[in-house]
Amino acid sequence: MGRLKGLTPRLGSLRPRLAPAPHDRQQYDRRRDEQPWRQWYKTARWQRLRWAILQRDLFTCQRCHRLEGETSKLVADHRRAHRGDEALFWDEGNLWTLCKPCHDGWKQRQEARER
């Protein structure tokens, strides 16, 4: 079989068909973390409230009813997004327990639709 010496590489001349992502993930994370209310999640008050919600809901996801013994796999989630509203953030009636799969899947899709 002969060699293909006459063919020049052409891949370098092809333009990319995909546009760059509109928002760089690191930029998004940085902007999100700059929100003043993000600091509320790092307080002892939030940790106490989170624990109270998990206990109130008996460590059970309120959507799929999965009982989870490992608390790192549970989220004290805001039913209505607080969007920086301090009263809504600390309102126990606005909090419920979700397992990570429900929070990271179903709930995030629901909130994306509401934006």
Phi and psi in degrees as GROMACS dihedral restraints (atoms count N, CA, C in turn):
[ dihedral_restraints ]
;  ai    aj    ak    al  type     phi  dphi    fc
    3     4     5     6     1   -81.4    20    10
    4     5     6     7     1   159.4    20    10
    6     7     8     9     1   -84.7    20    10
    7     8     9    10     1   152.5    20    10
    9    10    11    12     1   -98.1    20    10
   10    11    12    13     1    72.2    20    10
   12    13    14    15     1   -77.2    20    10
   13    14    15    16     1   -27.1    20    10
   15    16    17    18     1   -75.4    20    10
   16    17    18    19     1   -16.5    20    10
   18    19    20    21     1   -86.3    20    10
   19    20    21    22     1   126.7    20    10
   21    22    23    24     1   -95.5    20    10
   22    23    24    25     1   149.1    20    10
   24    25    26    27     1   -62.5    20    10
   25    26    27    28     1   131.2    20    10
   27    28    29    30     1  -117.9    20    10
   28    29    30    31     1    -4.3    20    10
   30    31    32    33     1   -63.8    20    10
   31    32    33    34     1   -33.3    20    10
   33    34    35    36     1   -63.9    20    10
   34    35    36    37     1   -24.8    20    10
   36    37    38    39     1   -88.5    20    10
   37    38    39    40     1    -8.7    20    10
   39    40    41    42     1   -76.4    20    10
   40    41    42    43     1   136.3    20    10
   42    43    44    45     1   -82.6    20    10
   43    44    45    46     1   145.7    20    10
   45    46    47    48     1   -67.2    20    10
   46    47    48    49     1   141.9    20    10
   48    49    50    51     1   -90.0    20    10
   49    50    51    52     1   -21.1    20    10
   51    52    53    54     1   -96.3    20    10
   52    53    54    55     1   135.3    20    10
   54    55    56    57     1   -81.1    20    10
   55    56    57    58     1   154.5    20    10
   57    58    59    60     1   -63.1    20    10
   58    59    60    61     1   152.3    20    10
   60    61    62    63     1   -58.3    20    10
   61    62    63    64     1   138.7    20    10
   63    64    65    66     1   -63.5    20    10
   64    65    66    67     1   -31.7    20    10
   66    67    68    69     1  -128.9    20    10
   67    68    69    70     1   123.3    20    10
   69    70    71    72     1   -69.0    20    10
   70    71    72    73     1   133.7    20    10
   72    73    74    75     1   -58.3    20    10
   73    74    75    76     1   -41.5    20    10
   75    76    77    78     1   -64.9    20    10
   76    77    78    79     1   -39.0    20    10
   78    79    80    81     1   -63.0    20    10
   79    80    81    82     1   -43.0    20    10
   81    82    83    84     1   -61.0    20    10
   82    83    84    85     1   -48.0    20    10
   84    85    86    87     1   -60.2    20    10
   85    86    87    88     1   -40.9    20    10
   87    88    89    90     1   -64.2    20    10
   88    89    90    91     1   -46.0    20    10
   90    91    92    93     1   -62.8    20    10
   91    92    93    94     1   -41.9    20    10
   93    94    95    96     1   -63.4    20    10
   94    95    96    97     1   -43.7    20    10
   96    97    98    99     1   -69.1    20    10
   97    98    99   100     1   -19.4    20    10
   99   100   101   102     1   -77.1    20    10
  100   101   102   103     1   -12.1    20    10
  102   103   104   105     1   -64.4    20    10
  103   104   105   106     1   128.4    20    10
  105   106   107   108     1   -59.5    20    10
  106   107   108   109     1   -33.4    20    10
  108   109   110   111     1   -70.6    20    10
  109   110   111   112     1   -16.0    20    10
  111   112   113   114     1   -61.9    20    10
  112   113   114   115     1   -27.7    20    10
  114   115   116   117     1   -68.5    20    10
  115   116   117   118     1   -24.1    20    10
  117   118   119   120     1   -60.4    20    10
  118   119   120   121     1   -31.2    20    10
  120   121   122   123     1   -68.9    20    10
  121   122   123   124     1   -15.5    20    10
  123   124   125   126     1   -97.4    20    10
  124   125   126   127     1     6.0    20    10
  126   127   128   129     1   -91.1    20    10
  127   128   129   130     1   156.9    20    10
  129   130   131   132     1   -64.3    20    10
  130   131   132   133     1   -33.3    20    10
  132   133   134   135     1   -60.4    20    10
  133   134   135   136     1   -43.9    20    10
  135   136   137   138     1   -64.5    20    10
  136   137   138   139     1   -42.5    20    10
  138   139   140   141     1   -60.1    20    10
  139   140   141   142     1   -41.6    20    10
  141   142   143   144     1   -65.5    20    10
  142   143   144   145     1   -43.1    20    10
  144   145   146   147     1   -65.2    20    10
  145   146   147   148     1   -43.6    20    10
  147   148   149   150     1   -57.5    20    10
  148   149   150   151     1   -46.6    20    10
  150   151   152   153     1   -63.2    20    10
  151   152   153   154     1   -40.7    20    10
  153   154   155   156     1   -62.6    20    10
  154   155   156   157     1   -38.9    20    10
  156   157   158   159     1   -68.3    20    10
  157   158   159   160     1   -42.9    20    10
  159   160   161   162     1   -61.5    20    10
  160   161   162   163     1   -42.0    20    10
  162   163   164   165     1   -66.6    20    10
  163   164   165   166     1   -45.2    20    10
  165   166   167   168     1   -56.4    20    10
  166   167   168   169     1   -40.8    20    10
  168   169   170   171     1   -89.5    20    10
  169   170   171   172     1     9.7    20    10
  171   172   173   174     1    56.6    20    10
  172   173   174   175     1    38.0    20    10
  174   175   176   177     1    53.9    20    10
  175   176   177   178     1    36.6    20    10
  177   178   179   180     1  -123.7    20    10
  178   179   180   181     1   131.7    20    10
  180   181   182   183     1   -62.7    20    10
  181   182   183   184     1   127.7    20    10
  183   184   185   186     1   -80.1    20    10
  184   185   186   187     1    -3.7    20    10
  186   187   188   189     1  -100.8    20    10
  187   188   189   190     1   -53.8    20    10
  189   190   191   192     1  -101.6    20    10
  190   191   192   193     1    -4.1    20    10
  192   193   194   195     1    64.8    20    10
  193   194   195   196     1    26.4    20    10
  195   196   197   198     1   -78.9    20    10
  196   197   198   199     1   126.3    20    10
  198   199   200   201     1   -85.0    20    10
  199   200   201   202     1   125.0    20    10
  201   202   203   204     1  -125.1    20    10
  202   203   204   205     1   118.9    20    10
  204   205   206   207     1   -81.2    20    10
  205   206   207   208     1   -24.1    20    10
  207   208   209   210     1   -91.9    20    10
  208   209   210   211     1   106.9    20    10
  210   211   212   213     1   -66.6    20    10
  211   212   213   214     1   -18.5    20    10
  213   214   215   216     1   -69.3    20    10
  214   215   216   217     1   -13.8    20    10
  216   217   218   219     1   -98.3    20    10
  217   218   219   220     1    12.2    20    10
  219   220   221   222     1  -119.6    20    10
  220   221   222   223     1   149.0    20    10
  222   223   224   225     1  -126.2    20    10
  223   224   225   226     1   131.1    20    10
  225   226   227   228     1   -84.2    20    10
  226   227   228   229     1   104.4    20    10
  228   229   230   231     1  -106.6    20    10
  229   230   231   232     1   146.6    20    10
  231   232   233   234     1   -82.4    20    10
  232   233   234   235     1   123.5    20    10
  234   235   236   237     1   -60.6    20    10
  235   236   237   238     1   -52.2    20    10
  237   238   239   240     1  -102.1    20    10
  238   239   240   241     1   130.7    20    10
  240   241   242   243     1   -59.4    20    10
  241   242   243   244     1   131.3    20    10
  243   244   245   246     1   -81.7    20    10
  244   245   246   247     1   -26.9    20    10
  246   247   248   249     1    48.2    20    10
  247   248   249   250     1    37.9    20    10
  249   250   251   252     1    90.3    20    10
  250   251   252   253     1    -1.1    20    10
  252   253   254   255     1   -75.1    20    10
  253   254   255   256     1   109.9    20    10
  255   256   257   258     1   -62.5    20    10
  256   257   258   259     1   -40.5    20    10
  258   259   260   261     1   -63.0    20    10
  259   260   261   262     1   -41.7    20    10
  261   262   263   264     1   -70.0    20    10
  262   263   264   265     1   -34.7    20    10
  264   265   266   267     1   -61.5    20    10
  265   266   267   268     1   -44.8    20    10
  267   268   269   270     1   -91.3    20    10
  268   269   270   271     1    -1.6    20    10
  270   271   272   273     1   -72.1    20    10
  271   272   273   274     1   114.3    20    10
  273   274   275   276     1   -61.0    20    10
  274   275   276   277     1   -32.0    20    10
  276   277   278   279     1   -69.0    20    10
  277   278   279   280     1   -17.0    20    10
  279   280   281   282     1   -95.7    20    10
  280   281   282   283     1     3.9    20    10
  282   283   284   285     1  -112.7    20    10
  283   284   285   286     1   146.0    20    10
  285   286   287   288     1  -149.6    20    10
  286   287   288   289     1   165.4    20    10
  288   289   290   291     1   -94.1    20    10
  289   290   291   292     1   130.5    20    10
  291   292   293   294     1  -128.0    20    10
  292   293   294   295     1   146.6    20    10
  294   295   296   297     1   -75.7    20    10
  295   296   297   298     1   160.0    20    10
  297   298   299   300     1   -57.1    20    10
  298   299   300   301     1   -44.4    20    10
  300   301   302   303     1   -59.7    20    10
  301   302   303   304     1   -41.3    20    10
  303   304   305   306     1   -68.2    20    10
  304   305   306   307     1   -41.8    20    10
  306   307   308   309     1   -66.8    20    10
  307   308   309   310     1   -45.8    20    10
  309   310   311   312     1   -79.9    20    10
  310   311   312   313     1   -16.3    20    10
  312   313   314   315     1  -107.8    20    10
  313   314   315   316     1   -82.3    20    10
  315   316   317   318     1   -56.1    20    10
  316   317   318   319     1   -50.0    20    10
  318   319   320   321     1   -66.5    20    10
  319   320   321   322     1   -39.6    20    10
  321   322   323   324     1   -67.4    20    10
  322   323   324   325     1   -37.4    20    10
  324   325   326   327     1   -64.9    20    10
  325   326   327   328     1   -41.1    20    10
  327   328   329   330     1   -62.4    20    10
  328   329   330   331     1   -45.5    20    10
  330   331   332   333     1   -67.2    20    10
  331   332   333   334     1   -35.0    20    10
  333   334   335   336     1   -64.0    20    10
  334   335   336   337     1   -37.1    20    10
  336   337   338   339     1   -67.7    20    10
  337   338   339   340     1   -31.5    20    10
  339   340   341   342     1   -78.2    20    10
  340   341   342   343     1   -17.9    20    10
